[in-house]
Amino acid sequence: MSVITVIFRNLLYLLIISWMLFLIFNLLPGDAASFVLGVEASPETLHALQRQMGLDLPILERYVYWLAHFFVGNWGFSYITQSSVAALIGDKILVSFLLALYAMMLALIISFPLSILSAAKMGKVGGYLVNIWGHITLSIPSFWLGFILIIVFSFDWGIFPASASLTGQDGFINGLYKFFLPAMALAIPQSAAILKLLRASLIATEKQPYIVTAKAKGLSDIQILYRHRLGNALPAVVTNMGGQFSLLLVGGIIVENLFRIPGIGRQLLSSVEQRDIPVIQAILVVLVAITLIANVLSALCNHWIDPRPSQD
């Protein structure tokens, strides 16, 4: 499958999902005009505001209008604060994105050495221990792991802060320090998923003809692992990283609230409690867009690592 095909396919997914979300929110009881004016507004005032907001137009026309404005950064206004949705959630999206990226980096740092160790020590004690670690950490919810990390490293040992809220004076290093516990709470379960995938890919290369040829040439197991097996196992991991990144974003919704991070997760839960529909809709569409962009980037990286045409 070509990269262009992947881009168009994900763009189509974005249009379909955004339409479904728009349809769902517009089918809910009440509308934006009713929410703004309240229940005591006269029918004439209500109808006038509905016409002003375009709510009297057919739903498909409203969707096209909303989508055109959404792509240029005009995401509407919050029912609660009356402020621009883009201004309200812009910085929070960046915080959540950086947290997920930090967690992804930690997950790769954890999973790659363990995957290589597990594949190199397959059938031995080291391989079994890594497999046990992978099964245990994969089954641990991020929010529960976050509780444990706070109790141990914040309350008992006092190494890391329990709250990861940032200030304007925090630099890059201090930001990494404050975000370490929430990033680890997200990274450890995801590292187990990457570990299992990379280990399976490494084991699958063991019986390939080029590995047999490399052994016949007298290359050591370490040389074969790093020169041949690892490079051929990477595409499967890279393909999966887009989905892994989206899981980190979604998992961050709970973790952000646990660590009091001013990210998109806290804003989403707050908006749900207040029924702030424009904010909820914008956050969900942005999360979908980030997920699909991550899928496209993983496809580009995969094509760069292995430029051979895909058989899909």
C-alpha atoms as one frame of an Amber mdcrd trajectory, in Angstrom:
protein
   0.000   0.000   0.000   1.512   3.340  -1.077   1.981   6.266   1.276  -0.441
   8.370  -0.799  -3.102   5.690  -0.340  -2.520   5.702   3.415  -2.874   9.493
   3.549  -6.130   9.532   1.590  -7.517   6.601   3.569  -6.839   8.333   6.894
  -8.274  11.587   5.578 -11.429   9.677   4.654 -11.509   8.187   8.156 -11.279
  11.705   9.612 -14.202  12.916   7.515 -16.355   9.912   8.426 -15.608  10.089
  12.161 -16.037  13.875  12.315 -19.409  13.530  10.548 -20.530  10.850  12.993
 -19.508  12.981  15.987 -21.198  16.057  14.522 -24.373  14.062  13.884 -24.437
  12.586  17.388 -23.973  15.931  19.133 -26.588  17.617  16.942 -29.140  14.900
  17.685 -28.876  15.472  21.431 -31.873  17.196  23.077 -31.651  20.976  22.924
 -29.277  23.076  20.864 -26.640  25.754  21.298 -29.166  28.582  21.216 -31.290
  26.993  23.942 -28.231  26.480  26.096 -27.024  30.061  25.672 -30.391  31.747
  26.309 -31.701  29.366  28.948 -35.193  27.961  29.452 -36.829  31.350  30.108
 -36.056  32.786  26.642 -39.017  33.710  24.456 -39.625  31.696  21.271 -38.931
  34.787  19.122 -35.545  35.388  20.767 -34.707  31.706  20.521 -35.558  31.507
  16.811 -33.590  34.684  16.092 -30.475  33.274  17.747 -30.939  29.922  15.984
 -30.976  31.727  12.625 -27.928  33.770  13.643 -26.028  30.598  14.601 -27.147
  28.776  11.455 -29.098  26.168  13.387 -32.059  26.483  11.021 -29.989  25.143
   8.108 -30.026  21.454   7.020 -27.639  19.351   9.087 -25.378  18.463   6.149
 -24.958  22.139   5.272 -24.162  22.901   8.904 -21.580  20.121   8.931 -19.816
  21.468   5.827 -19.820  24.958   7.364 -18.472  23.600  10.676 -15.813  21.480
   8.950 -14.569  24.384   6.813 -14.184  26.541   9.905 -12.643  23.708  11.899
  -9.794  23.249   9.403  -8.848  26.935   9.716  -8.843  26.840  13.517 -12.276
  28.339  14.175 -13.718  25.714  16.527 -16.575  27.757  17.941 -17.118  29.109
  21.444 -17.513  27.445  24.810 -21.018  27.421  26.281 -19.583  27.933  29.776
 -16.801  30.506  29.403 -17.926  32.075  26.089 -14.242  31.963  25.052 -12.827
  30.555  21.836 -12.560  26.759  21.927  -9.255  26.893  20.042  -7.791  29.261
  22.631  -9.236  27.184  25.470  -7.784  23.828  24.442  -4.795  24.811  22.284
  -2.150  24.774  25.032  -3.757  21.747  26.669  -3.478  19.729  23.457   0.243
  20.498  23.356   0.685  19.357  26.974  -1.109  16.048  26.317   0.796  15.528
  23.073   4.157  16.053  24.805   3.148  13.719  27.642   2.208  10.975  25.154
   5.434  11.546  23.203   7.483  11.359  26.411   5.696   8.138  27.382   6.335
   6.677  23.924  10.058   7.419  24.186  10.213   5.768  27.610   8.253   2.769
  26.332  10.744   2.290  23.482  13.712   2.683  25.843  12.263   0.005  28.115
  11.010  -2.423  25.464  13.886  -2.592  22.979  16.611  -3.942  25.321  14.158
  -6.366  26.929  12.926  -7.590  23.527  16.472  -8.207  22.332  17.324  -9.970
  25.595  14.199 -12.106  25.381  14.911 -13.128  21.771  18.598 -13.764  22.449
  17.840 -15.809  25.589  14.820 -17.659  24.207  14.307 -20.880  26.123  16.597
 -19.729  28.939  15.952 -18.159  32.332  16.491 -14.605  31.056  13.920 -15.057
  28.305  11.346 -16.495  30.708  11.830 -13.628  33.176  11.320 -11.033  30.446
   8.163 -12.826  29.287   6.789 -12.844  32.838   7.564  -9.133  33.149   5.745
  -8.467  29.880   2.625 -10.388  30.893   2.421  -8.671  34.286   2.982  -5.093
  33.086   0.648  -5.496  30.106  -2.245  -6.283  32.442  -1.683  -3.295  34.767
  -3.997  -0.299  34.141  -2.125   2.986  33.794  -4.201   4.768  36.457  -3.548
   1.992  39.004   0.156   2.046  38.205   0.053   5.824  38.614  -1.358   5.423
  42.137   1.454   3.018  43.030   4.117   5.340  41.615   2.728   8.297  43.574
   2.625   6.321  46.840   6.158   4.938  46.452   8.108   7.707  44.728   6.224
  10.768  46.028   4.758  10.000  49.447   7.217   7.371  50.728  10.519   8.326
  49.105   9.857  11.936  48.087  11.845  11.627  44.848   9.245  12.940  42.387
   6.310  15.347  42.859   2.807  13.919  43.090   1.483  16.765  40.942   2.872
  17.376  37.479   1.432  20.838  36.931   3.850  23.142  35.105   4.583  26.825
  35.616   6.016  29.444  33.307   9.386  29.143  35.046   9.754  25.412  34.370
  12.449  24.630  31.840  12.888  21.533  29.684  14.744  19.471  32.308  12.334
  20.396  35.093   9.426  19.539  32.795  10.882  16.088  32.151  11.364  15.661
  35.904   7.765  16.610  36.760   6.313  14.515  33.928   8.405  11.431  34.685
   5.900   9.604  36.910   2.820  10.126  34.697   4.890   9.273  31.627   6.094
   6.072  33.292   2.531   5.192  34.310   1.613   5.326  30.619   4.869   3.896
  29.275   5.213   0.677  31.283   2.013  -1.043  30.020   2.714   0.149  26.470
   6.316  -1.051  26.666   4.986  -4.538  27.379   2.890  -4.444  24.187   5.896
  -3.282  22.136   8.059  -5.913  23.830   5.737  -8.748  22.855   5.437  -7.510
  19.274   9.162  -6.939  18.749  10.053 -10.243  20.403   7.627 -12.123  18.144
   9.046 -10.334  15.083  12.620 -11.159  16.101  11.762 -14.812  16.659   9.962
 -14.933  13.292  13.195 -13.921  11.525  15.162 -16.788  13.105  14.374 -19.333
  10.373  14.536 -16.971   7.412  16.912 -17.971   4.569  19.083 -14.878   4.951
  19.657 -15.736   8.622  20.726 -19.269   7.677  23.083 -17.782   5.067  24.517
 -15.330   7.603  25.197 -18.189  10.032  26.863 -20.164   7.252  29.180 -17.198
   6.640  30.343 -17.429  10.239  28.664 -14.328  11.656  28.121 -14.387  15.408
  24.645 -14.359  16.931  25.129 -10.735  18.061  26.163  -9.645  14.551  23.187
 -11.433  13.021  20.828  -9.909  15.576  21.889  -6.316  14.997  22.695  -6.471
  11.275  19.818  -8.583  10.007  17.146  -9.657  12.483  16.507  -6.314  14.200
  16.231  -4.339  10.966  13.739  -6.809   9.492  11.691  -6.890  12.712  11.332
  -3.100  12.976   8.598  -2.542  10.327   6.022  -4.447  12.385   6.806  -2.301
  15.425   6.786   0.980  13.486   3.450   0.088  11.862   1.964  -0.437  15.300
   3.357   2.772  16.814   0.564   4.960  15.449  -1.993   2.892  17.323   0.205
   2.786  20.415   0.481   6.579  20.404  -3.300   6.949  20.232  -3.637   4.604
  23.218  -1.222   6.801  25.140  -3.320   9.874  24.332  -6.529   8.161  25.445
  -4.890   6.630  28.504  -3.574  10.046  29.403  -7.126  11.300  30.045  -7.269
   9.464  33.389  -3.575   9.844  34.201  -3.728  13.615  33.666  -6.474  13.914
  36.246  -4.549  11.703  38.653  -1.394  13.845  38.420  -3.271  17.163  38.004
  -1.740  17.814  34.603  -3.405  20.717  32.765  -3.878  18.682  29.607  -6.679
  17.807  27.262  -7.830  14.909  29.470  -8.725  17.131  32.414 -10.425  19.589
  30.069 -12.454  16.801  28.451 -13.739  15.433  31.754 -14.545  18.939  32.976
 -16.419  19.724  29.751 -18.386  16.478  29.977 -19.487  17.355  33.512 -20.610
  20.807  32.319 -22.099  19.540  29.013 -19.946  21.998  27.071 -20.689  20.418
  23.680 -18.455  22.588  21.409 -15.413  21.860  23.581 -16.167  18.124  23.798
 -16.694  17.872  20.047 -13.509  19.779  19.236 -11.405  17.698  21.636 -12.681
  14.403  20.231 -12.090  15.453  16.619  -8.597  16.738  17.462  -7.738  13.456
  19.229  -8.942  11.512  16.180  -6.907  13.784  13.889  -3.747  13.321  15.983
  -4.268   9.553  15.950  -4.658   9.461  12.173  -1.632  11.730  11.680   0.375
   9.347  13.872  -0.752   6.464  11.643   0.392   8.343   8.532   3.764   9.164
  10.111   4.256   5.534  11.112   3.504   4.522   7.513   6.086   7.048   6.259
   8.688   5.746   8.723   7.862   2.189   7.730   8.326   3.061   4.066  11.684
   4.660   4.876  12.858   1.606   6.850  11.540  -0.915   4.317  10.885   0.726
   0.909   9.717  -2.525  -0.670   6.103  -2.369  -1.945   3.565  -3.621   0.590
   1.526  -6.694  -0.216  -1.601  -5.352   1.547
